Amino acid sequence: MTKKKNPEDLLKAGRRDDYTEEIGLTICGRIAMGHSLAKICTDEDMPSTVTVYAWFKKYPELLNDYARAKEDGGHADADKVEDIAEKVLTGVYEPQAARVA
């Protein structure tokens, strides 16, 4: 009889789960640029999202940095929207395509 695997273990299989300040800064830097945590965690050299959420509980400074990075990411997204709007006004993008974007 095979032992049933814990879904959390499957998510972490082959992934790093050792927290370092460097990996925290990398994650937060990418979040600040507008990337999603889910997308970041698909990279082979990144931890799973389950691991990152566990780190938030264990490392409050990471959670604080993440919160600031999410705010910065919102500003990055706003800049992208402004850029798209400007390109619509100058005729570079069609309005319907910009709405989809």
C-alpha positions in Angstrom: 0.0 0.0 0.0 1.4 3.4 -1.0 1.5 6.2 1.5 -0.8 9.1 0.5 1.2 12.3 -0.1 0.4 15.6 1.5 -0.5 18.2 -1.2 1.7 20.7 0.5 4.7 18.4 0.2 4.0 18.0 -3.5 4.0 21.8 -3.9 7.4 22.1 -2.2 9.0 19.1 -3.9 12.3 20.0 -5.4 11.9 23.7 -4.4 14.1 25.7 -2.1 12.6 26.2 1.4 15.5 27.8 3.1 14.9 31.5 3.7 17.7 33.9 3.1 17.5 37.7 3.0 18.7 37.6 -0.6 15.8 35.4 -1.7 13.4 37.7 0.2 14.8 40.8 -1.5 14.6 39.1 -4.9 10.9 38.2 -4.4 10.1 41.7 -3.1 12.0 43.4 -5.9 10.0 41.4 -8.5 6.7 42.2 -6.7 7.6 45.9 -6.7 8.1 45.7 -10.5 4.5 44.4 -10.8 5.1 40.6 -11.0 2.7 38.4 -9.1 3.9 36.0 -6.3 2.3 33.1 -8.2 4.3 33.9 -11.3 7.5 34.4 -9.4 7.1 31.0 -7.6 6.8 29.2 -10.9 10.6 29.7 -11.4 12.6 26.7 -10.6 15.0 28.6 -8.3 12.1 30.1 -6.3 10.2 28.6 -3.4 6.5 27.6 -3.7 3.9 30.1 -2.7 3.0 27.8 0.2 6.6 28.2 1.5 6.6 32.0 1.0 3.3 32.3 3.0 4.9 30.2 5.7 7.9 32.5 5.7 5.5 35.5 6.2 4.5 34.0 9.5 8.0 33.2 10.6 9.8 36.3 9.3 7.8 39.5 10.0 10.4 41.7 8.3 9.7 39.8 5.1 6.0 40.4 5.4 6.6 44.1 5.9 8.9 44.2 2.9 6.3 42.3 0.9 3.6 44.8 1.9 5.7 47.7 0.7 6.6 45.9 -2.5 2.9 45.2 -3.2 2.2 49.0 -2.9 5.2 49.7 -5.2 3.8 47.1 -7.6 0.5 49.0 -7.6 2.4 52.1 -8.7 4.2 50.2 -11.4 0.8 48.9 -12.7 -0.6 52.5 -12.6 2.4 53.6 -14.7 1.7 50.9 -17.3 -1.9 52.0 -17.5 -0.8 55.6 -18.0 1.6 54.5 -20.7 -1.2 52.6 -22.5 -3.5 55.6 -22.3 -0.9 57.9 -23.7 -0.4 55.5 -26.6 -4.1 55.5 -27.3 -4.2 59.3 -27.4 -1.3 59.4 -29.8 -2.7 56.7 -32.1 -0.1 54.0 -31.3 -2.8 51.7 -29.9 -6.4 51.2 -30.9 -8.8 52.0 -28.0 -10.3 48.5 -28.0 -6.9 46.8 -27.8 -6.0 49.2 -24.9 -9.2 48.3 -23.1 -8.3 44.6 -23.4 -4.8 45.3 -22.1 
